[in-house]
Each structure stands twice: as structure tokens, then as C-alpha cells.
Amino acid sequence: MKNIFVGNLSFAATEDSLRSAFEAYGTVDRVNLITDRDTGQARGFAFVEMSNSAEADRAIAGLNGRELEGRALNVNEARPKPERGSGGGFRPRNGGSRNRW
């Protein structure tokens, strides 16, 4: 299974238009068009999953830089999301644990 990042999408792009573009290169398992949580509007990028690695590589090569709905696509293999540190703990503003009497 290969996860493909598709960036620089037109806000008018749909899951169907993306699926059509990628299906020219092979079987598409899933299309996930990322939308804004509050407004529901497309955010300009998506992820496409293809199970055949060779077909996915051909899709990346064939679609990267190609125009879809007036915008040149940025298509490459998705990188895993970096792990966030377990920070977020309390950090005193007074410079440490010195007691001030």
C-alpha cells in the first residue's frame, strides 16, 4: 500500500476528480480530500492510497506537475507524520523552583 500526497489542489477539486486522475494509472483504494474542520471547505491537499506500488509510482511520475482544474499538482509519496514530543508540561515562568520569600 502506498500513500500519496497531492498538494496545490484547487479548492473546487473533488474526491471524484482526483480518483479519475489517479485511476488512469491503476486501482485507487481510497481518496481522502482534506477539509477544514470548521467550514468544511477543501484545504488544498489530499491523500490517495494505491495498493500496487508500481502503479502508484507511475501515478506520481505522471501527475506531478500536471494541471488539474487550473493548478499544477504537487504529487509525491506521503511521508509519515513526525511524532510530537511529549512536551506540553508546565514550565515555571520565574526561572525554576526557587522559593521567593
N, C-alpha and C positions, 0 to 999 in steps of 0.2 A: 504494500500500500504506500503510495506516495502522496504527500500533502503538498499542494502547490499554492503559493501566494500569488494573488493577482491584484496589483495596485494601479493607481491612476485611473480608476473606473469613473465613467460618467455617473452622476447621481441618478440618471434615468435608467441605468443598467438594471436588468432583472436577472433572477436566477435562471430563467428560461433562455435569455440571450447568451448568458455565459455557458450554460450547458450546451447550447447549439454550437458555439465556437469550439468548445473542447471536444465534443463528440465527433468532430471531423478527424480527430486523431486517435480515437479509441473510446472505450467504455468509461463513462463517468459514473462513479459510485455516489458522490454527494457534492452538492454545491452549497456553500454557506456564505451568503451575502451579508456582510456585517452592517448592522443598522444602529443608529443612536438609540440608546435605552429610553430616553425621554420623548423624543419626537417621532421615532420610527423611521426617520429618513436615512437613506443609504449613506455610509460614511466614506465611500470611495475605494473600498477594498473588499476582497473576498478570499475564500479558500476553496479549492477544488480538490477532491480526492479521486485518484485513479488507482486501481489495483494493479494494473500492468505497468511495471516500471519503464519498459521500453516505450510504450505508448505515451506515458507521462513525459518522458524526456523529449519525445518528438513534439508534443504539445507545447512544452516550454520553449523549445527552439523555434517552433513555427509561429507562436503567438507573441513572444516577447518583442515589443516594438510595433506590433501590428495595431492598426486603429480599430476601435470598436466604439461606435456611437460618437465619433469625432475626437476620441482621445487615444493616444498611443499607450498601449498597455505595458505595464512593468510586470513580467511573469518570471518567477523563479521558484526553486524548491523552498518550501517554508522551513525556517529554522525553528528549533524548539524554543519555547518561551523561556527566557532566563529565570532561574529561581530567584525569588526575592529573599533577602536576608531576613533573619528573624528579629530585626530591629523593632522599632516602634515602642521600645521600652521607655520608661521615664528617665529623663536626664535632668538633674537639678540645674537651675539657672544660676545659682550662686557660686558655681565653680567647684562643687563637690559636697562632701558630707561634713564640712567644718561647722561646728556649732558656733553661733554668734550670740553671746550673752549680752 
